[in-house]
Amino acid sequence: MATTAPPFPQTLLTRAFSPDTASTLYTERIAKRPLPIRATSPTPSARAVRRRTLTTRKESARKRNTQKPRPLSAAKKRSLELTTIPTTQAKYSLYEPIHTLWLGYIRSILNLDSTQSGAAYVSPASAGQMLASADMHGAAVSVVRSRCVSRVGLSGIVVRDTRYTFDIVTRGNVIKSVPKEQTVFGFEVPVGEGEGQKPLKFEIRGEMFQTRAGERANRKFRLHYGKDI
């Protein structure tokens, strides 16, 4: 009759202990070792499930936000000279094509047909709101009146329209920063291409343009009279 071989763990124990001790250790420590079972967790409530879902969403959103590149600050832009026009590009001739495009843009806003032969009539009530919300990049402006007398007569093409200043490039290839406050700017818009057609002359108050160009498009302005300069 074939005998059954002892289990492999017990065979290993017999190499270190006597057969009786190995059998006892195998029976108490391995064969009949108690196996603790963890109690079943209760079913979470609906409130706990919602709280856990909300926490998971906040954590995932926080991770996404930390991975997004943050926009550059104003100080960082200045240090990288992103807002500075190089001296080699401060030439009046480079911005004359932009001024030509701007003339077509402003004529379309004022509903002026370049081929019309009759005289054009534009009133402050009809064109004031459109001019106040127009983009001035490329406009050939000149300082008509200002509290600072040295600015009067300064003219050039607007190359940067910030919140408080107009940066213009003059015919002498120099960029000048003109504050909008307490300054009246003037510019002309040709009506047609025929001879004898006088251009329309406009004067705008800088205080009405103390807004960034992108924000000015959706802003409504009221017609009012300001203090004399």
Residue pairs with C-beta under 8 A, 6 or more apart in sequence:
5 11
6 14
7 26
9 26
9 30
10 22
10 23
10 26
10 30
13 21
13 22
13 25
13 26
14 22
16 22
17 25
44 52
72 80
72 82
77 83
78 84
83 160
85 159
85 160
85 167
85 175
90 169
90 173
90 174
90 175
91 169
91 173
92 156
92 157
92 169
92 170
92 171
92 172
92 173
95 138
95 157
95 159
95 169
96 157
98 137
98 138
98 157
99 138
99 139
99 140
99 157
101 138
102 137
102 138
102 139
103 189
103 190
104 114
105 134
105 135
105 138
106 134
106 139
106 189
107 113
107 114
107 189
107 190
109 130
109 131
109 134
110 122
110 127
110 130
110 131
110 189
110 200
112 120
112 122
112 189
112 191
112 200
113 192
114 190
114 191
114 192
114 193
115 192
115 193
116 191
116 192
117 192
117 194
119 191
120 191
120 200
122 200
124 223
125 223
128 221
128 223
129 220
129 221
129 223
131 202
131 204
132 204
132 208
132 209
132 216
132 221
133 216
133 217
133 218
133 219
133 221
134 216
135 161
135 213
135 216
135 217
136 158
136 161
136 166
136 209
136 213
137 158
137 159
137 160
137 161
137 213
138 157
138 158
139 157
139 158
139 187
140 155
140 156
140 157
140 158
140 187
140 188
141 155
141 156
141 157
141 158
141 166
141 168
141 185
141 186
141 187
142 153
142 154
142 155
142 156
142 185
142 186
142 187
143 151
143 152
143 153
143 154
143 155
143 178
143 183
143 184
143 185
143 186
144 152
144 184
144 185
144 186
144 203
145 152
145 183
145 184
145 229
146 152
146 182
146 183
146 184
146 229
147 182
147 183
147 229
148 182
148 183
151 178
151 183
154 168
154 170
154 176
154 178
155 168
155 170
155 171
156 168
156 169
156 170
156 171
156 176
157 168
157 169
158 166
158 167
158 168
159 167
159 168
159 169
159 175
160 166
160 167
161 167
161 209
161 212
161 213
162 212
163 210
163 211
163 212
164 179
164 180
164 181
164 210
165 177
165 178
165 179
165 180
166 177
166 178
166 180
166 185
166 206
166 209
167 175
167 176
167 177
167 178
168 175
168 176
168 178
169 175
169 176
170 176
178 185
179 206
180 206
180 207
180 209
180 210
181 206
181 207
181 210
182 206
182 207
182 229
183 205
183 206
183 229
184 203
184 204
184 205
184 206
184 229
185 203
185 204
185 206
186 201
186 202
186 203
186 204
187 201
187 202
187 204
188 199
188 200
188 201
188 202
189 199
189 200
189 202
190 197
190 199
190 200
191 197
191 198
191 199
191 200
205 226
207 226
208 221
209 216
211 219
